[in-house]
Each structure stands twice: as C-alpha cells, then as structure tokens.
Amino acid sequence: MYNPNSINTLFTLDKCFHRALKNGHVFRYAEIEAVTKVLSCKTHKLGARKYSCSNKNCSHKKHVFNTCKSKLCTSCGQKATERWIATQNEILPDCKYRHITFTMPEQFWDIFKYNRALLNHLFSLAAGTLLNIATKKSLIIGIFAALHTYGRQLNFNCHIHLSLAEYALNKQGDLKIFSFKFSGLMKQWRYSVIHLLRTFYPVIILPPELAKEGYSPQSWNSFLNKHYNTHWNVDIAKTTNHIISTITVKSIKI
C-alpha cells in the first residue's frame, strides 16, 4: 500500500534510487547499505521469527519479520535514538549544560566530504578547546559531542555540536562551576582545524574547485593562511536544564 509519509517512498517513488544507480550516480558503500536495509525492513528479505502456540493441538502460527536496525530507518533509528538518549541521561551529571556549536568556513566543507576519515578528528579538536582550559585549571569537565554533516538545507555542512556541564571536578573531588573566556574557543578551534588540514595535505583528496589552491604546498598554505585570518563562528548558547535537548537552544555568536 502506498504511504506518502514512509521513508521507503523517498527511494522507491518513480524508481528514483534504482534509476540513479542505473545512470551511474556514485554512492558510497555505506549509503547503498543503509538504503538497502531500509527497503528490506520488516520484509521476507531479512527473514522472520516463527511463533506457535505451546498447545500441540493448536495450529495457530505467526511470523514476525525482522527489522533492519539501520539508523536511517524512521522506525529502527528512532528506537535507537531513544535508547541512546536514555543511556546518556543516566551517565551524564544532572546539572545545567551549555551548548556550543563549532563551525568552519564553507570552503572547507567539501574537503571533509571527500575525506570523511578526517571527520573523526573534529570531535577531539572541538573538545580539546575546552579540555585545554580545564587542564590548566586542574579540573575534570563533563562534555559530549555530536557531528552534523548536513545543514538544514540538506547541503554538506560539517560542524560539531558540543554540550558542556556547568560543573567540573577539582583534584579534591569537589564540584566547581567551570567558567572560561568564550573568545578563546574560536581561536583554538580555528588553529586546530587549519593545523589538521596542513598536516594531512600530502594524502587528502581535494575537490575539483580547490585544484588551484592545492596545486603545491605553497599554494595550499597560502589558502589556509587566508582563512586563518578570518573570523569563524563558534556559537555559545545559554545554559539549560535539559541535557540532550540543548542543541535546540537559541545561540549567540562570538
């Protein structure tokens, strides 16, 4: 039965996904795997579990098709998200949190799109801006981070969302409010990302539009230096009592 609200419709309507594959559109393996799982969710393709009555005289049987367990699936993914939120709320301290968004110039977005392994580094680079401050103050802070690779307009726009606990632990195990200068975060984040792109220049795949900038180490450094001397947006939100939902809080830019 046709369901316009089903995620399957996004890939099966007018055979759009099949035609894209047939016409040679290049999909990553992870993308093909995710879509295949979603289209197979709760169908015979993933098998089923057979249930029957314990009464031998009862012939009633029921088959329950297996689910795909894909994060792309609106059913399986939602359940996984709810379990993750419940787990984090049990682990994280029950206090106010401040939400911070680390962004970068749009000229860098496609570099990370072509070199997805570099995305893993963004977590430590963003967290490092706060961990460095905490280390100097001999404090242990509580943070968790999430990577967003796409923006609201469905364009590739990689950035990090990070939530910081209001309190930190000192060497004596006492709670202390963790305060810091917001202006320093942007400078540390900007330096870290630039340094990452300098370090990996010999091995990264450059998008076609940056062929001129990446022609030589000299031109690449010139390109990076240009963006090192610009302002990057690091958004600091007001504190909130909610842990996981902090990413919805309105931000202020520094």
C-alpha positions in Angstrom: 0.0 0.0 0.0 1.3 3.4 -0.9 2.3 5.6 2.0 3.4 9.1 1.2 4.9 9.5 4.7 7.0 6.4 4.5 10.8 6.8 4.1 10.7 4.0 1.6 8.8 6.3 -0.7 11.8 8.6 -0.9 13.7 5.8 -2.6 11.0 3.9 -4.5 8.8 6.7 -5.9 9.2 6.5 -9.7 12.1 4.1 -9.0 14.3 7.1 -8.3 17.0 5.2 -6.4 17.1 2.4 -8.9 17.4 4.9 -11.8 20.2 6.8 -10.0 22.2 3.6 -9.7 21.5 2.6 -13.3 22.5 6.0 -14.5 25.9 5.8 -12.8 25.4 8.1 -9.8 28.2 7.4 -7.4 27.0 6.3 -4.0 29.2 5.4 -1.1 29.0 1.8 0.1 27.6 3.0 3.5 24.8 4.8 1.6 23.9 1.8 -0.5 23.9 -0.4 2.6 21.7 1.9 4.6 19.1 2.3 1.8 19.1 -1.5 1.1 18.4 -2.2 4.8 15.6 0.3 5.0 13.9 -1.1 1.9 14.2 -4.6 3.4 13.0 -3.7 6.8 10.1 -6.0 8.0 10.1 -7.9 4.8 10.9 -11.6 3.9 14.4 -10.5 2.7 15.6 -10.2 6.3 14.0 -13.3 7.5 11.4 -13.8 10.1 10.8 -15.4 13.5 8.1 -18.1 13.8 5.9 -18.2 16.8 3.4 -21.0 17.6 1.2 -22.0 20.5 2.6 -24.2 23.2 -0.5 -26.2 23.0 0.2 -29.0 20.5 -3.4 -29.1 19.5 -3.4 -25.5 18.4 -2.3 -25.0 14.8 -2.1 -21.2 15.0 1.3 -19.8 13.9 2.6 -16.2 13.4 5.6 -14.9 11.5 7.2 -11.7 12.6 9.6 -10.2 10.0 13.0 -9.0 11.3 13.8 -5.3 11.4 16.8 -3.7 9.6 18.4 -1.9 12.7 19.5 0.9 10.4 19.9 4.4 11.7 18.4 5.7 8.5 15.1 3.8 9.2 12.5 6.0 10.8 11.3 3.1 13.0 14.6 1.4 13.9 16.5 4.7 14.0 14.0 6.3 16.3 14.2 3.5 18.8 18.0 3.6 18.7 17.9 7.3 19.3 15.6 7.0 22.3 17.8 4.3 23.9 20.9 6.4 23.4 19.2 9.4 25.0 18.1 7.3 28.0 21.6 5.9 28.4 23.3 9.4 28.2 20.8 10.8 30.7 21.9 8.1 33.1 25.6 8.7 32.6 25.8 12.5 32.5 25.6 14.7 35.6 22.2 16.1 36.4 23.1 19.8 36.1 22.8 22.7 33.7 24.5 22.5 30.3 25.8 25.0 27.8 25.6 24.2 24.2 28.4 25.2 21.8 28.4 24.9 18.0 31.8 24.8 16.2 31.6 25.8 12.5 34.1 26.3 9.8 34.3 28.3 6.5 32.2 26.8 3.7 35.3 26.4 1.5 36.4 23.6 3.9 33.2 21.6 3.7 33.9 19.7 0.6 37.4 18.8 1.8 35.8 16.8 4.6 33.2 15.4 2.3 36.0 14.0 0.1 38.0 12.9 3.1 35.4 11.5 5.6 38.1 9.9 7.8 39.0 13.5 8.8 35.6 14.0 10.3 36.6 11.8 13.3 39.3 14.4 14.2 36.7 17.1 14.6 35.4 15.6 17.9 38.8 15.8 19.6 39.6 19.2 18.1 36.4 20.8 19.4 36.6 19.1 22.8 40.3 20.0 23.0 39.5 23.7 23.1 37.7 23.1 26.5 39.9 20.3 27.8 43.0 22.5 27.4 41.3 25.2 29.6 40.2 22.6 32.1 43.7 21.1 32.3 45.3 24.5 33.1 42.7 24.8 36.0 43.3 21.2 37.2 39.6 20.4 36.6 37.8 17.5 35.1 34.9 18.6 32.9 31.8 16.8 31.5 31.2 17.1 27.8 29.5 15.2 25.0 29.6 16.0 21.3 27.6 15.2 18.1 28.7 15.6 14.5 26.4 17.1 11.9 27.5 16.6 8.3 24.5 18.3 6.7 22.7 21.6 7.3 19.0 22.4 7.3 19.1 23.0 3.6 20.5 19.4 3.1 23.8 20.7 1.9 27.1 19.2 3.2 28.0 21.4 6.1 30.1 19.7 8.7 30.1 21.1 12.2 30.3 19.9 15.8 27.6 20.3 18.5 29.1 20.1 22.0 27.4 20.3 25.3 29.4 21.3 28.4 28.3 20.5 32.0 28.1 23.6 34.2 30.1 22.0 37.0 33.6 20.4 37.0 35.5 18.3 39.5 38.7 19.6 41.1 41.5 17.4 42.5 39.7 17.0 45.8 36.6 15.7 44.1 34.6 18.8 44.8 32.2 20.4 42.3 33.2 23.8 41.0 31.5 26.0 38.4 33.5 25.8 35.2 34.0 29.3 33.8 36.1 30.4 30.8 36.5 33.1 28.2 34.3 32.4 25.2 36.6 34.4 22.8 39.4 31.9 23.2 37.4 29.0 21.9 37.2 30.3 18.3 40.9 30.9 18.1 41.8 27.4 19.4 39.2 25.7 17.1 40.4 27.7 14.1 44.1 26.9 14.7 43.3 23.2 15.3 41.3 22.7 12.0 43.9 24.7 10.0 46.7 22.6 11.5 44.8 19.4 10.7 44.5 20.4 7.0 48.2 21.4 6.8 49.2 18.0 8.3 47.1 15.9 6.0 47.8 17.8 2.8 50.1 15.1 1.3 47.3 12.5 1.5 44.0 14.3 1.3 41.8 14.2 -1.8 41.0 17.7 -2.9 37.6 18.7 -4.5 37.9 19.9 -8.1 37.1 23.5 -7.2 40.2 23.6 -5.0 42.6 22.2 -7.6 44.4 25.5 -7.9 44.7 26.1 -4.2 46.1 22.6 -3.7 48.5 22.6 -6.6 51.5 22.9 -4.3 52.4 23.0 -0.6 53.0 26.8 -1.0 49.6 27.5 -2.6 47.9 25.2 -0.1 49.4 27.1 2.9 48.5 30.4 1.3 44.9 29.2 1.0 44.9 28.1 4.7 46.5 31.3 5.9 43.8 33.3 4.2 41.1 31.6 6.2 43.2 31.6 9.4 43.0 35.4 9.3 39.2 35.4 9.2 36.5 35.1 11.9 35.0 31.7 12.4 31.6 31.3 14.1 31.6 29.5 17.4 28.0 29.8 18.8 27.5 29.8 22.5 24.0 29.1 23.8 22.5 30.0 27.2 22.6 27.3 29.9 19.7 24.9 30.0 18.5 22.3 32.5 18.0 19.8 29.7 20.9 17.6 28.8 20.2 16.1 25.4 17.9 18.8 24.1 20.4 21.6 24.4 21.0 21.7 20.7 17.6 23.3 20.3 18.5 26.3 22.4 18.9 29.6 20.6 22.6 30.5 20.2 24.5 33.7 20.4 27.6 34.2 18.2 31.1 35.3 19.3 
